[in-house]
Amino acid sequence: MKKTLFASTAAAAMVVGGMAAAQDITLFGDARLGLGYNVNRGGDIIPDQSRIGQGDDVREDEIRAISRVRFGVRMTGETPTGITFGATIRADNAIGGAGGGLAGNPAGNAFVSGTFGTLTYGDTNSAHQQHAGDLPEVGLTGLGFFNEIPYRGNRFHARFDPTVAPEDRNLLTDQYTFRPIVRYDFDVAGFGISVSTDSELNDIGVGASFATDFAGGSFTIGGGYYDDTIDEQWALGVTGAFQGFSGNVIYTNVDGGLETIGVGLGTTFADIGINAFYNRALSAGFAGNAGDLFPGILGVQGIDVDEDDDSYGIGMNFDLGGGASLRGGYARSWRGTDAADLGIQMAF
């Protein structure tokens, strides 16, 4: 039933008809340079994600120079009947542009949009993540991205071999699948509705949210449900903004697995922005397959998180103008490792 539903929706949305009335191809890019403490070049906190086979020096308690350069292409078009379509990909992800790449790793995304809604394929959010949200990112590199909520259905999905002890798990003993997302979105009268699945059309996700303005501010409540054939997850997020301040609270519960709550705060004054987040595990029962529950960890080495473990961070950015900003931050990982960075972020 699920496969029939998504196949029918995709077929209907992709009948765009006619020749394109307008097309546009735009290059975009970003770069950064700075210093990091307990952070590798990819922004991962070193003791929590020691990448295997990538030539990274992974010694702890070390300050190092960090830098990165990326660029990509954004393509858009529109048919004479008003249907828009497009795709986006970065050069460093080009190998996954066919929805495959290493171990099926998807990269980039493509969409069609019109009065029927928007259909997106590729590297994008699942339905419940789209409406519950994430906490604010901190630092120059993201500092392990422990602000990210542990949503099922993320494009990285690890299935651990239950016969291997957690302390012995690594990239060689774990079974990894990478899941491109197929998501359909429709908005009406302040309500947003989404449905999603994976590339094999086995997962099912639903999400919804309602946004409104009040007293000079804004308020959004949203959430959803996801079943990835291994675990089920519920998520709920509330976001508000008022007089230059913003905040959100996100709750998630994996059936028989991990229950978390996270809080994010942000404000801007003059040309300075400040963001902070706090993530806490209210309960943790992994049933041997929870490494993918942490986007900032990616399941490497089967890291366990216990009840009442937490992670948090704070960051600032100062707008230098012309697309450049001074960024820095501090974060603490679920394992209790401290990390920090400072440098220049460049957007082109």
Salt bridges, closest charged atoms under 4 A:
ASP30 OD1 - ARG68 NH2 3.56
ASP30 OD2 - ARG70 NH2 3.57
ASP44 OD2 - ARG51 NE 3.02
ASP48 OD1 - ARG335 NE 3.92
ASP56 OD1 - ARG41 NH1 3.40
ASP57 OD2 - ARG59 NH2 2.80
GLU62 OE2 - ARG59 NH2 3.09
GLU62 OE1 - ARG64 NH2 2.84
ASP92 OD1 - ARG90 NE 2.94
ASP123 OD2 - ARG155 NE 3.45
ASP185 OD1 - ARG183 NE 2.91
ASP203 OD2 - ARG179 NH1 2.47
ASP228 OD2 - ARG152 NH2 2.94
ASP228 OD2 - HIS157 ND1 3.81
ASP231 OD2 - ARG152 NH2 3.34
ASP292 OD1 - ARG152 NH1 3.52
ASP292 OD2 - HIS157 ND1 3.20
ASP308 OD1 - ARG280 NH2 3.53
ASP310 OD2 - ARG280 NH1 3.59
ASP310 OD1 - ARG332 NH1 2.94
